[in-house]
Amino acid sequence: MKKILGVLIISLLSACASQTTKPSAEAVANDEVIDSSAVESDGVDFHPLQDPNSILSQRSVYYDFDSYALKSEYRELVVAHAQYLRDNANAKVLLQGNTDERGSREYNLALGQRRADSVKNMMLLSGARERQIESVSLGEEKPRVSGHNEAAWRENRRTDIIYQGE
């Protein structure tokens, strides 16, 4: 029952996030239609993945201690990346699951993989293709922040979304 409810929620989120509007006939006639692959901001062209104002510029999903459950605050981010993958068939991502230093090496590798796979599963449910996504675990081997306290551990419990060819 939980899986069905989860799929329904994800489907609803995807449907809401994928609504688009068509440009007006006047905008088309005046060549005001914006190319969806590049956005101009203050005279500078930005690809959506590099635009600092785009949700796609955010590339990390963070977790609670000893958890691989995707927090609701990151679902919009993951769905946006999935939609980008869906709309760009040649794009590919590497999902790197990370943990903090606590726990054995084997445990952390397994937890990191579950974290990467949780993002992958959400992306697949949101329209990305299996061939576009690779998920791996780095365990505790690639900390973002050095330190042995909660602030450092919080930054290190994450999945990084890395576009290949960037």
DSSP file (Angstrom, degrees, kcal/mol; ACC not computed):
  #  RESIDUE AA STRUCTURE BP1 BP2  ACC     N-H-->O    O-->H-N    N-H-->O    O-->H-N    TCO  KAPPA ALPHA  PHI   PSI    X-CA   Y-CA   Z-CA
    1    1 A M     >        0   0    0      0, 0.0     4,-2.4     0, 0.0     5,-0.2   0.000 360.0 360.0 360.0 -39.7    0.0    0.0    0.0
    2    2 A K  H  >  +     0   0    0      1,-0.2     4,-2.6     2,-0.2     5,-0.2   0.888 360.0  51.4 -64.1 -38.5    2.9    2.4    0.8
    3    3 A K  H  > S+     0   0    0      2,-0.2     4,-2.6     1,-0.2    -1,-0.2   0.918 110.5  47.9 -64.3 -43.0    4.5    1.8   -2.6
    4    4 A I  H  > S+     0   0    0      2,-0.2     4,-2.4     1,-0.2    -2,-0.2   0.925 113.1  48.1 -63.5 -44.5    1.2    2.5   -4.4
    5    5 A L  H  X S+     0   0    0     -4,-2.4     4,-2.3     1,-0.2    -1,-0.2   0.899 111.8  50.7 -62.8 -41.0    0.7    5.7   -2.4
    6    6 A G  H  X S+     0   0    0     -4,-2.6     4,-2.5     2,-0.2    -2,-0.2   0.912 110.2  48.5 -62.6 -44.0    4.3    6.7   -3.1
    7    7 A V  H  X S+     0   0    0     -4,-2.6     4,-2.5     1,-0.2    -2,-0.2   0.899 111.3  50.7 -64.0 -40.8    4.0    6.2   -6.8
    8    8 A L  H  X S+     0   0    0     -4,-2.4     4,-2.3     2,-0.2    -2,-0.2   0.914 111.1  48.0 -63.5 -42.5    0.7    8.2   -6.8
    9    9 A I  H  X S+     0   0    0     -4,-2.3     4,-2.6     2,-0.2    -2,-0.2   0.925 112.9  48.1 -63.8 -44.7    2.3   11.1   -5.0
   10   10 A I  H  X S+     0   0    0     -4,-2.5     4,-2.7     1,-0.2    -2,-0.2   0.901 110.9  51.6 -63.2 -40.7    5.3   11.1   -7.3
   11   11 A S  H  X S+     0   0    0     -4,-2.5     4,-2.6     2,-0.2    -1,-0.2   0.913 110.6  48.1 -62.3 -42.5    3.0   11.0  -10.3
   12   12 A L  H  X S+     0   0    0     -4,-2.3     4,-2.4     2,-0.2    -2,-0.2   0.920 112.1  49.0 -64.4 -43.1    1.1   13.9   -9.0
   13   13 A L  H  X S+     0   0    0     -4,-2.6     4,-2.3     1,-0.2    -2,-0.2   0.909 112.7  48.2 -61.9 -42.1    4.3   15.9   -8.3
   14   14 A S  H  X S+     0   0    0     -4,-2.7     4,-1.5     2,-0.2    -2,-0.2   0.911 110.9  50.2 -65.3 -42.4    5.6   15.1  -11.8
   15   15 A A  H  < S+     0   0    0     -4,-2.6    -2,-0.2     1,-0.2    -1,-0.2   0.905 113.1  46.3 -63.9 -41.2    2.3   16.1  -13.4
   16   16 A C  H >< S+     0   0    0     -4,-2.4     3,-0.9     1,-0.2    -1,-0.2   0.898 114.1  48.0 -68.0 -39.6    2.2   19.4  -11.5
   17   17 A A  H 3< S+     0   0    0     -4,-2.3    -1,-0.2     1,-0.2    -2,-0.2   0.712 106.1  58.2 -75.6 -19.4    5.8   20.2  -12.3
   18   18 A S  T 3< S+     0   0    0     -4,-1.5     2,-0.2    -5,-0.2    -1,-0.2   0.346  72.1 123.2 -96.9   8.9    5.6   19.4  -16.0
   19   19 A Q    <   -     0   0    0     -3,-0.9     2,-0.3    -4,-0.2    -3,-0.0  -0.513  39.4-177.7 -69.9 134.0    2.9   21.9  -16.9
   20   20 A T        -     0   0    0     -2,-0.2     2,-0.4     0, 0.0    -2,-0.1  -0.893  19.2-137.1-128.8 160.0    4.1   24.3  -19.6
   21   21 A T        -     0   0    0     -2,-0.3     3,-0.0     3,-0.0    -2,-0.0  -0.927  19.5-124.8-117.7 145.9    2.5   27.2  -21.4
   22   22 A K        -     0   0    0     -2,-0.4     3,-0.1     1,-0.1     2,-0.0  -0.615  33.2-105.8 -84.2 145.5    2.7   27.9  -25.1
   23   23 A P        -     0   0    0      0, 0.0    -1,-0.1     0, 0.0    10,-0.1  -0.370  41.9-102.0 -66.9 151.4    4.1   31.2  -26.2
   24   24 A S     >  -     0   0    0      1,-0.1     4,-2.1    -3,-0.0     5,-0.2  -0.302  25.5-114.2 -69.9 159.0    1.5   33.7  -27.5
   25   25 A A  H  > S+     0   0    0      1,-0.2     4,-2.5     2,-0.2     5,-0.2   0.862 119.0  55.2 -60.7 -35.7    1.1   34.2  -31.2
   26   26 A E  H  > S+     0   0    0      2,-0.2     4,-1.8     1,-0.2    -1,-0.2   0.893 106.8  49.4 -65.0 -40.5    2.4   37.8  -30.7
   27   27 A A  H  4>S+     0   0    0      2,-0.2     5,-3.3     1,-0.2     6,-0.5   0.893 112.1  48.2 -65.6 -40.0    5.6   36.5  -29.1
   28   28 A V  H ><5S+     0   0    0     -4,-2.1     3,-1.5     3,-0.2    -2,-0.2   0.928 111.2  50.3 -65.3 -44.2    6.2   34.0  -31.9
   29   29 A A  H 3<5S+     0   0    0     -4,-2.5    -1,-0.2     1,-0.3    -2,-0.2   0.835 113.1  46.2 -63.2 -33.0    5.6   36.7  -34.5
   30   30 A N  T 3<5S-     0   0    0     -4,-1.8    -1,-0.3    -5,-0.2    -2,-0.2   0.246 113.5-116.1 -94.6  13.1    8.0   39.1  -32.8
   31   31 A D  T < 5S+     0   0    0     -3,-1.5    -3,-0.2     1,-0.1    -2,-0.1   0.864  73.4 134.8  56.3  39.5   10.7   36.4  -32.3
   32   32 A E      < +     0   0    0     -5,-3.3     2,-0.3    -6,-0.1    -4,-0.2   0.299  26.2 121.6 -99.6   8.1   10.4   36.6  -28.5
   33   33 A V        -     0   0    0     -6,-0.5     2,-0.4    -5,-0.2    -5,-0.0  -0.569  59.0-134.6 -76.2 132.1   10.3   32.9  -27.9
   34   34 A I        -     0   0    0     -2,-0.3     2,-0.3     1,-0.0     5,-0.1  -0.724  15.5-119.5 -91.4 132.5   13.2   31.7  -25.6
   35   35 A D    >   -     0   0    0     -2,-0.4     3,-1.2     1,-0.1    -1,-0.0  -0.553  19.3-141.8 -65.9 126.4   15.2   28.6  -26.5
   36   36 A S  T 3  S+     0   0    0     -2,-0.3    -1,-0.1     1,-0.2     3,-0.1   0.648  95.4  62.1 -69.9 -14.2   14.7   26.2  -23.6
   37   37 A S  T 3  S+     0   0    0      1,-0.2     2,-0.3    10,-0.1    -1,-0.2   0.609 111.9  30.6 -88.7 -10.6   18.3   25.0  -23.8
   38   38 A A    <   -     0   0    0     -3,-1.2     2,-0.4     9,-0.2     9,-0.2  -0.990  64.7-161.5-147.7 138.8   19.8   28.4  -22.9
   39   39 A V  E     -A   46   0A   0      7,-3.2     7,-3.0    -2,-0.3     2,-0.5  -0.969  15.1-139.4-121.7 133.8   18.5   31.3  -20.8
   40   40 A E  E     +A   45   0A   0     -2,-0.4     2,-0.4     5,-0.2     5,-0.2  -0.790  21.9 177.2 -94.7 132.9   19.9   34.8  -21.1
   41   41 A S  E >  S-A   44   0A   0      3,-2.7     3,-1.4    -2,-0.5    -2,-0.0  -0.954  71.7 -19.2-137.0 115.8   20.3   36.8  -17.9
   42   42 A D  T 3  S-     0   0    0     -2,-0.4     3,-0.1     1,-0.3    -1,-0.1   0.873 128.5 -50.2  55.3  41.1   21.8   40.3  -18.0
   43   43 A G  T 3  S+     0   0    0      1,-0.2     2,-0.5     0, 0.0    -1,-0.3   0.485 116.8 111.6  81.3   2.5   23.3   39.7  -21.4
   44   44 A V  E <   -A   41   0A   0     -3,-1.4    -3,-2.7     2,-0.0     2,-0.4  -0.937  64.0-133.7-113.3 129.6   24.9   36.4  -20.5
   45   45 A D  E     -A   40   0A   0     -2,-0.5     2,-0.4    -5,-0.2    -5,-0.2  -0.674  24.2-169.1 -81.4 131.8   23.7   33.1  -21.9
   46   46 A F  E     -A   39   0A   0     -7,-3.0    -7,-3.2    -2,-0.4     5,-0.0  -0.976  20.1-136.8-120.8 132.6   23.3   30.3  -19.3
   47   47 A H    >>  -     0   0    0     -2,-0.4     3,-2.0    -9,-0.2     4,-1.5  -0.661  35.7-112.4 -75.2 144.5   22.7   26.7  -20.0
   48   48 A P  T 34 S+     0   0    0      0, 0.0     8,-0.2     0, 0.0     6,-0.1   0.791 117.0  56.7 -53.9 -29.7   20.0   25.5  -17.5
   49   49 A L  T 34 S+     0   0    0      1,-0.2   114,-0.1     8,-0.1    -3,-0.0   0.737 115.0  36.8 -75.3 -20.5   22.5   23.3  -15.7
   50   50 A Q  T <4 S+     0   0    0     -3,-2.0    -1,-0.2     3,-0.0     7,-0.0   0.522  84.7 113.6-106.1  -8.7   24.8   26.3  -15.0
   51   51 A D    ><  -     0   0    0     -4,-1.5     3,-2.1     1,-0.2     6,-0.4  -0.515  57.7-152.0 -67.4 114.8   22.2   29.0  -14.4
   52   52 A P  T 3  S+     0   0    0      0, 0.0    -1,-0.2     0, 0.0     5,-0.0   0.696  95.3  56.8 -63.6 -16.8   22.6   29.9  -10.7
   53   53 A N  T 3  S+     0   0    0      3,-0.0     2,-0.3     4,-0.0    -2,-0.1   0.496  92.1  90.5 -89.6  -4.1   18.9   30.9  -10.6
   54   54 A S  S X  S-     0   0    0     -3,-2.1     3,-1.7    -6,-0.1     4,-0.3  -0.696  78.1-133.2 -94.7 143.9   17.8   27.4  -11.8
   55   55 A I  G >  S+     0   0    0     -2,-0.3     3,-1.5     1,-0.3    -1,-0.1   0.770 104.8  71.5 -61.0 -24.6   16.9   24.6   -9.5
   56   56 A L  G 3  S+     0   0    0      1,-0.3    -1,-0.3    -8,-0.2    -7,-0.1   0.652  83.4  68.1 -69.1 -14.2   19.1   22.5  -11.8
   57   57 A S  G <  S+     0   0    0     -3,-1.7     2,-0.5    -6,-0.4    -1,-0.3   0.666  82.3  87.5 -77.1 -15.4   22.2   24.2  -10.5
   58   58 A Q    <   +     0   0    0     -3,-1.5     3,-0.0    -4,-0.3    -3,-0.0  -0.742  53.2 171.1 -83.9 128.3   21.6   22.5   -7.1
   59   59 A R        +     0   0    0     -2,-0.5   102,-3.2   101,-0.0     2,-0.4   0.273  42.6  78.5-127.4  10.8   23.3   19.1   -7.2
   60   60 A S  E     -B  160   0B   0    100,-0.2     2,-0.4    98,-0.0   100,-0.2  -0.973  49.2-162.7-129.9 142.0   23.2   17.6   -3.7
   61   61 A V  E     -B  159   0B   0     98,-2.2    98,-2.1    -2,-0.4     2,-0.3  -0.981  19.9-150.9-117.0 128.4   20.5   15.8   -1.8
   62   62 A Y  E     -B  158   0B   0     -2,-0.4     9,-0.5    96,-0.2     2,-0.3  -0.709   8.8-158.7-107.2 154.6   21.1   15.6    2.0
   63   63 A Y        -     0   0    0     94,-1.9    94,-0.2    91,-0.3     2,-0.1  -0.844  20.5-107.8-128.9 159.4   19.9   12.9    4.5
   64   64 A D    >   -     0   0    0      5,-0.3     3,-1.5    -2,-0.3     5,-0.1  -0.387  62.5 -67.7 -75.3 164.4   19.3   12.4    8.2
   65   65 A F  T 3  S-     0   0    0      1,-0.3    -1,-0.2    -2,-0.1     3,-0.1  -0.291 118.5  -1.4 -55.9 133.4   21.7   10.2   10.2
   66   66 A D  T 3  S+     0   0    0      1,-0.2     2,-0.3    -3,-0.1    -1,-0.3   0.793 110.9 115.7  57.1  34.0   21.6    6.5    9.2
   67   67 A S    <   -     0   0    0     -3,-1.5    -1,-0.2     1,-0.1    48,-0.1  -0.954  45.5-177.7-133.9 150.2   18.8    7.2    6.6
   68   68 A Y        +     0   0    0     -2,-0.3     2,-0.3    -3,-0.1    -1,-0.1   0.193  47.8 127.2-124.6  10.8   18.4    6.9    2.9
   69   69 A A        -     0   0    0      1,-0.1     2,-0.5    -5,-0.1    -5,-0.3  -0.543  66.0-119.7 -71.1 129.6   14.9    8.3    2.8
   70   70 A L        -     0   0    0     -2,-0.3    -7,-0.1    -7,-0.1    -1,-0.1  -0.590  28.9-129.4 -72.4 119.3   14.5   11.1    0.4
   71   71 A K    >   -     0   0    0     -2,-0.5     3,-1.9    -9,-0.5     4,-0.4  -0.392  14.4-121.0 -69.7 147.2   13.4   14.2    2.4
   72   72 A S  G >> S+     0   0    0      1,-0.3     3,-1.1     2,-0.2     4,-0.5   0.803 109.6  66.8 -59.7 -29.8   10.4   16.0    1.0
   73   73 A E  G 34 S+     0   0    0      1,-0.2    -1,-0.3     2,-0.1     4,-0.2   0.669 104.0  45.3 -67.3 -15.1   12.4   19.2    0.7
   74   74 A Y  G <> S+     0   0    0     -3,-1.9     4,-2.3     2,-0.1    -1,-0.2   0.444  87.1  88.4-105.7  -2.5   14.5   17.6   -2.0
   75   75 A R  H <> S+     0   0    0     -3,-1.1     4,-2.8    -4,-0.4     5,-0.2   0.909  87.0  51.3 -64.8 -41.9   11.8   16.0   -4.1
   76   76 A E  H  X S+     0   0    0     -4,-0.5     4,-2.2     1,-0.2    -1,-0.2   0.903 110.9  50.2 -61.2 -40.2   11.3   19.0   -6.3
   77   77 A L  H  > S+     0   0    0     -4,-0.2     4,-2.0     2,-0.2    -2,-0.2   0.931 112.7  45.0 -62.0 -47.8   15.0   19.1   -7.0
   78   78 A V  H  X S+     0   0    0     -4,-2.3     4,-2.3     1,-0.2    -2,-0.2   0.902 113.2  50.3 -66.5 -41.1   15.2   15.4   -8.0
   79   79 A V  H  X S+     0   0    0     -4,-2.8     4,-2.5     2,-0.2    -1,-0.2   0.890 108.3  53.6 -64.1 -39.3   12.0   15.7  -10.1
   80   80 A A  H  X S+     0   0    0     -4,-2.2     4,-2.0    -5,-0.2    -1,-0.2   0.915 110.4  46.3 -62.4 -42.5   13.5   18.7  -11.9
   81   81 A H  H  X S+     0   0    0     -4,-2.0     4,-2.3     2,-0.2    -1,-0.2   0.890 111.5  52.3 -66.6 -38.0   16.7   16.8  -12.8
   82   82 A A  H  X S+     0   0    0     -4,-2.3     4,-2.7     1,-0.2    -2,-0.2   0.910 109.3  49.3 -63.3 -41.4   14.6   13.8  -13.9
   83   83 A Q  H  X S+     0   0    0     -4,-2.5     4,-2.4     2,-0.2    -1,-0.2   0.875 108.6  53.0 -67.0 -36.4   12.6   16.1  -16.2
   84   84 A Y  H  X S+     0   0    0     -4,-2.0     4,-1.1     2,-0.2    -2,-0.2   0.936 111.5  46.4 -62.1 -44.5   15.8   17.5  -17.6
   85   85 A L  H  < S+     0   0    0     -4,-2.3     3,-0.5     1,-0.2     6,-0.3   0.916 111.6  51.6 -62.2 -43.4   17.0   14.0  -18.3
   86   86 A R  H  < S+     0   0    0     -4,-2.7     3,-0.2     1,-0.2    -1,-0.2   0.893 113.9  43.6 -60.0 -40.3   13.7   13.1  -19.9
   87   87 A D  H  < S+     0   0    0     -4,-2.4     2,-0.4     1,-0.2    -1,-0.2   0.604 115.8  49.9 -82.5 -12.2   13.8   16.2  -22.1
   88   88 A N    ><  -     0   0    0     -4,-1.1     3,-2.2    -3,-0.5    -1,-0.2  -0.766  67.8-174.8-129.4  84.1   17.5   15.6  -23.1
   89   89 A A  T 3  S+     0   0    0     -2,-0.4    -1,-0.1     1,-0.3    -4,-0.1   0.704  81.8  53.0 -57.9 -25.0   17.8   12.0  -24.1
   90   90 A N  T 3  S+     0   0    0      2,-0.0    -1,-0.3    42,-0.0     2,-0.1   0.571  85.6 104.5 -88.6  -8.4   21.6   12.2  -24.5
   91   91 A A    <   -     0   0    0     -3,-2.2     2,-0.3    -6,-0.3    74,-0.1  -0.459  50.0-172.9 -73.6 144.7   22.2   13.6  -21.0
   92   92 A K        -     0   0    0     72,-0.4    72,-2.4    -2,-0.1     2,-0.3  -0.990   6.2-159.0-138.5 146.4   23.6   11.2  -18.4
   93   93 A V  E     -dC 133 163B   0     39,-3.0    41,-2.0    -2,-0.3     2,-0.5  -0.930  11.7-147.9-126.1 151.9   24.2   11.5  -14.7
   94   94 A L  E     -dC 134 162B   0     68,-3.0    68,-2.4    -2,-0.3     2,-0.6  -0.983  16.2-154.4-111.8 122.9   26.3    9.8  -12.1
   95   95 A L  E     -dC 135 161B   0     39,-3.4    41,-2.9    -2,-0.5     2,-0.7  -0.889   8.2-163.4-100.5 117.9   24.7    9.7   -8.7
   96   96 A Q  E     -dC 136 160B   0     64,-2.3    64,-2.3    -2,-0.6     2,-0.4  -0.897   5.2-153.1-107.9 112.0   27.3    9.4   -5.9
   97   97 A G  E     -dC 137 159B   0     39,-3.0    41,-3.1    -2,-0.7    42,-0.8  -0.696  18.7-175.4 -84.6 132.1   26.0    8.3   -2.5
   98   98 A N  E     -d  139   0B   0     60,-3.2    60,-0.5    -2,-0.4     2,-0.3  -0.884  10.4-168.1-127.9 156.3   28.1    9.5    0.5
   99   99 A T        -     0   0    0     40,-2.8    43,-0.2    -2,-0.3     2,-0.1  -0.851  28.3-103.3-131.9 169.2   28.0    9.0    4.2
  100  100 A D        -     0   0    0     -2,-0.3    41,-0.1     2,-0.1    53,-0.1  -0.305  47.9 -94.0 -82.4-178.3   29.7   10.6    7.2
  101  101 A E  S    S+     0   0    0     -2,-0.1     2,-0.2    39,-0.1    39,-0.1   0.607  92.4 103.1 -77.5 -12.4   32.6    8.8    8.9
  102  102 A R        +     0   0    0      6,-0.0    -2,-0.1     3,-0.0     2,-0.1  -0.476  67.1  37.1 -75.4 143.6   30.5    7.0   11.5
  103  103 A G  S    S-     0   0    0     -2,-0.2    -4,-0.0     4,-0.1     2,-0.0  -0.148  98.5 -58.6  99.9 161.4   29.9    3.3   10.9
  104  104 A S     >  -     0   0    0      1,-0.1     4,-2.7    -2,-0.1     5,-0.2  -0.286  49.7-110.1 -72.4 162.2   32.1    0.6    9.4
  105  105 A R  H  > S+     0   0    0      1,-0.2     4,-2.2     2,-0.2     5,-0.2   0.919 119.7  48.1 -57.6 -45.9   33.5    0.9    5.9
  106  106 A E  H  > S+     0   0    0      2,-0.2     4,-2.1     1,-0.2    -1,-0.2   0.909 112.0  48.8 -64.2 -43.4   31.2   -1.9    4.6
  107  107 A Y  H  > S+     0   0    0      1,-0.2     4,-2.6     2,-0.2    -1,-0.2   0.924 112.0  48.9 -62.5 -44.3   28.1   -0.4    6.3
  108  108 A N  H  X S+     0   0    0     -4,-2.7     4,-2.7     1,-0.2    31,-0.3   0.864 108.7  52.7 -67.0 -36.2   28.8    3.1    4.9
  109  109 A L  H  X S+     0   0    0     -4,-2.2     4,-1.8    -5,-0.2    30,-0.3   0.922 112.4  45.8 -63.1 -42.4   29.4    1.7    1.4
  110  110 A A  H  X S+     0   0    0     -4,-2.1     4,-2.1     2,-0.2    -2,-0.2   0.910 114.1  47.8 -66.8 -42.1   26.0    0.0    1.5
  111  111 A L  H  X S+     0   0    0     -4,-2.6     4,-2.2     1,-0.2    -2,-0.2   0.904 109.9  52.7 -66.2 -41.3   24.3    3.1    3.0
  112  112 A G  H  X S+     0   0    0     -4,-2.7     4,-2.3     1,-0.2    -1,-0.2   0.888 109.2  50.2 -60.3 -39.0   25.8    5.3    0.3
  113  113 A Q  H  X S+     0   0    0     -4,-1.8     4,-2.7     2,-0.2    -2,-0.2   0.911 109.0  50.8 -66.5 -41.7   24.5    2.9   -2.4
  114  114 A R  H  X S+     0   0    0     -4,-2.1     4,-1.8     2,-0.2    -2,-0.2   0.880 110.2  51.1 -62.8 -36.6   21.0    3.0   -0.9
  115  115 A R  H  X S+     0   0    0     -4,-2.2     4,-1.5     2,-0.2    -2,-0.2   0.943 112.0  45.0 -65.5 -47.5   21.2    6.8   -0.9
  116  116 A A  H  X S+     0   0    0     -4,-2.3     4,-2.3     1,-0.2    -2,-0.2   0.908 113.5  51.3 -62.0 -41.0   22.2    7.0   -4.5
  117  117 A D  H  X S+     0   0    0     -4,-2.7     4,-2.9     1,-0.2    -1,-0.2   0.819 102.8  59.0 -67.8 -30.3   19.6    4.4   -5.5
  118  118 A S  H  X S+     0   0    0     -4,-1.8     4,-1.6     2,-0.2    -1,-0.2   0.900 110.0  43.3 -65.5 -38.3   16.8    6.4   -3.7
  119  119 A V  H  X S+     0   0    0     -4,-1.5     4,-2.4     2,-0.2    -2,-0.2   0.914 113.6  52.1 -69.7 -42.7   17.5    9.4   -5.9
  120  120 A K  H  X S+     0   0    0     -4,-2.3     4,-2.6     1,-0.2    -2,-0.2   0.927 108.5  50.3 -59.3 -45.9   17.8    7.1   -9.0
  121  121 A N  H  X S+     0   0    0     -4,-2.9     4,-2.3     1,-0.2    -1,-0.2   0.900 110.6  49.2 -61.6 -41.2   14.4    5.5   -8.2
  122  122 A M  H  X S+     0   0    0     -4,-1.6     4,-1.1     2,-0.2    -1,-0.2   0.900 111.5  50.0 -64.9 -39.6   12.7    8.9   -7.9
  123  123 A M  H  <>S+     0   0    0     -4,-2.4     5,-2.3     2,-0.2     3,-0.3   0.914 110.5  49.3 -65.0 -42.0   14.2   10.0  -11.2
  124  124 A L  H ><5S+     0   0    0     -4,-2.6     3,-1.4     1,-0.2    -2,-0.2   0.910 110.6  49.9 -63.7 -41.9   13.1    6.9  -12.9
  125  125 A L  H 3<5S+     0   0    0     -4,-2.3    -1,-0.2     1,-0.3    -2,-0.2   0.731 108.8  55.4 -67.0 -20.7    9.5    7.3  -11.6
  126  126 A S  T 3<5S-     0   0    0     -4,-1.1    -1,-0.3    -3,-0.3    -2,-0.2   0.275 130.9 -84.4 -99.5  10.3    9.7   10.9  -12.8
  127  127 A G  T < 5S+     0   0    0     -3,-1.4    -3,-0.2     1,-0.3    -2,-0.1   0.314  82.5 131.0 113.6 -10.2   10.5   10.1  -16.4
  128  128 A A      < -     0   0    0     -5,-2.3    -1,-0.3    -6,-0.1     2,-0.3  -0.353  56.1-116.0 -71.2 159.6   14.3    9.7  -16.7
  129  129 A R    >   -     0   0    0      1,-0.1     3,-1.8   -47,-0.1     4,-0.4  -0.740  12.9-123.5-100.1 146.9   15.5    6.5  -18.5
  130  130 A E  G >  S+     0   0    0     -2,-0.3     3,-1.5     1,-0.3    -1,-0.1   0.866 110.6  58.6 -52.7 -41.8   17.5    3.8  -16.9
  131  131 A R  G 3  S+     0   0    0      1,-0.3    -1,-0.3   -39,-0.0    -3,-0.0   0.638 100.0  59.2 -68.7 -12.6   20.4    4.2  -19.4
  132  132 A Q  G <  S+     0   0    0     -3,-1.8   -39,-3.0   -40,-0.1     2,-0.5   0.565  99.5  64.9 -89.4  -9.6   20.8    7.8  -18.3
  133  133 A I  E <   +d   93   0B   0     -3,-1.5     2,-0.4    -4,-0.4   -39,-0.2  -0.952  50.6 179.2-127.8 129.4   21.6    7.1  -14.7
  134  134 A E  E     -d   94   0B   0    -41,-2.0   -39,-3.4    -2,-0.5     2,-0.5  -0.993  13.5-161.2-121.1 133.4   24.4    5.3  -12.9
  135  135 A S  E     +d   95   0B   0     -2,-0.4     2,-0.3   -41,-0.2   -39,-0.2  -0.958  15.8 166.2-118.8 132.8   24.4    5.1   -9.1
  136  136 A V  E     -d   96   0B   0    -41,-2.9   -39,-3.0    -2,-0.5     2,-0.5  -0.910  28.6-126.0-136.9 162.6   27.5    4.4   -7.1
  137  137 A S  E     +d   97   0B   0     -2,-0.3   -39,-0.2   -41,-0.2   -24,-0.1  -0.939  19.8 176.2-113.0 134.6   28.6    4.6   -3.5
  138  138 A L  E >   -     0   0B   0    -41,-3.1     3,-2.4    -2,-0.5   -40,-0.2   0.384  27.8-164.8-106.8  -2.7   31.6    6.4   -2.2
  139  139 A G  E 3   -d   98   0B   0    -42,-0.8   -40,-2.8   -31,-0.3     3,-0.3  -0.302  65.7 -27.7  55.5-130.2   30.8    5.7    1.4
  140  140 A E  T 3  S+     0   0    0    -42,-0.2    -1,-0.3     1,-0.2   -42,-0.1   0.311 115.3  99.2 -96.9   7.3   32.8    7.9    3.7
  141  141 A E  S <  S+     0   0    0     -3,-2.4    -1,-0.2     1,-0.2    -2,-0.1   0.638  81.5  43.8 -75.5 -16.5   35.7    8.2    1.2
  142  142 A K  S    S-     0   0    0     -3,-0.3    -1,-0.2    -4,-0.2     2,-0.1  -0.541  73.8-178.2-129.6  67.8   34.8   11.6   -0.3
  143  143 A P        -     0   0    0      0, 0.0     3,-0.1     0, 0.0    13,-0.1  -0.397  20.9-154.8 -67.6 142.5   33.8   14.0    2.5
  144  144 A R  S    S+     0   0    0      1,-0.2     2,-0.4     8,-0.2    12,-0.1   0.808  84.7  31.7 -80.7 -33.1   32.7   17.5    1.5
  145  145 A V  S    S-     0   0    0      7,-0.3     2,-0.3     2,-0.1    -1,-0.2  -0.988  78.0-136.1-129.9 133.3   33.7   18.9    4.9
  146  146 A S        +     0   0    0     -2,-0.4     2,-0.2    -3,-0.1     7,-0.0  -0.625  56.6  90.0 -82.0 146.2   36.5   17.7    7.2
  147  147 A G        -     0   0    0     -2,-0.3    -2,-0.1     5,-0.1     0, 0.0  -0.665  68.0-117.9 144.3 161.7   35.6   17.5   10.9
  148  148 A H  S    S+     0   0    0     -2,-0.2     2,-0.3     4,-0.1    -1,-0.1  -0.383  78.7  87.9-124.7  51.5   34.3   15.2   13.5
  149  149 A N  S  > S-     0   0    0      1,-0.0     4,-2.7     0, 0.0     3,-0.3  -0.893  89.4 -94.3-143.3 171.7   31.1   17.1   14.5
  150  150 A E  H  > S+     0   0    0     -2,-0.3     4,-2.7     1,-0.2     5,-0.2   0.847 119.4  57.5 -61.1 -36.3   27.5   17.2   13.5
  151  151 A A  H  > S+     0   0    0      2,-0.2     4,-1.2     1,-0.2    -1,-0.2   0.921 112.7  40.3 -62.0 -43.0   28.0   20.2   11.2
  152  152 A A  H  > S+     0   0    0     -3,-0.3     4,-1.3     2,-0.2    -7,-0.3   0.926 115.2  51.2 -70.2 -45.1   30.6   18.3    9.1
  153  153 A W  H  X S+     0   0    0     -4,-2.7     4,-1.1     1,-0.2     3,-0.3   0.889 105.3  56.8 -59.9 -39.9   28.6   15.0    9.3
  154  154 A R  H  < S+     0   0    0     -4,-2.7     3,-0.4     1,-0.2   -91,-0.3   0.891 108.4  46.9 -59.8 -41.0   25.5   16.8    8.0
  155  155 A E  H  < S+     0   0    0     -4,-1.2    -1,-0.2    -3,-0.2    -2,-0.2   0.762 110.9  53.0 -71.0 -25.7   27.3   18.0    4.9
  156  156 A N  H  < S+     0   0    0     -4,-1.3     2,-1.3    -3,-0.3    -1,-0.2   0.629  86.6  83.9 -89.4 -14.4   28.8   14.6    4.2
  157  157 A R  S  < S+     0   0    0     -4,-1.1   -94,-1.9    -3,-0.4     2,-0.3  -0.718  76.6 106.4 -88.3  91.1   25.5   12.6    4.3
  158  158 A R  E     -B   62   0B   0     -2,-1.3   -60,-3.2   -60,-0.5     2,-0.4  -0.964  65.8-126.0-158.0 166.1   24.5   13.3    0.7
  159  159 A T  E     -BC  61  97B   0    -98,-2.1   -98,-2.2    -2,-0.3     2,-0.4  -1.000  29.4-149.7-119.9 126.7   24.0   12.1   -2.9
  160  160 A D  E     -BC  60  96B   0    -64,-2.3   -64,-2.3    -2,-0.4     2,-0.7  -0.811   4.0-144.8 -97.4 137.1   25.7   14.3   -5.5
  161  161 A I  E     - C   0  95B   0   -102,-3.2     2,-0.5    -2,-0.4   -66,-0.2  -0.902  22.3-176.7-101.5 112.4   24.2   14.6   -9.0
  162  162 A I  E     - C   0  94B   0    -68,-2.4   -68,-3.0    -2,-0.7     2,-0.4  -0.946  17.6-144.6-119.0 117.7   27.0   14.8  -11.5
  163  163 A Y  E >   - C   0  93B   0     -2,-0.5     3,-1.2   -70,-0.2     2,-0.3  -0.659  23.2-124.7 -80.8 131.4   26.3   15.3  -15.2
  164  164 A Q  T 3  S+     0   0    0    -72,-2.4   -72,-0.4    -2,-0.4    -1,-0.1  -0.556  93.1  27.6 -77.9 137.8   28.7   13.5  -17.4
  165  165 A G  T 3         0   0    0     -2,-0.3    -1,-0.2   -74,-0.1    -2,-0.0   0.482 360.0 360.0  90.6   4.0   30.5   15.6  -19.9
  166  166 A E    <         0   0    0     -3,-1.2    -2,-0.1     0, 0.0    -3,-0.0   0.448 360.0 360.0 -86.9 360.0   30.3   18.8  -17.8
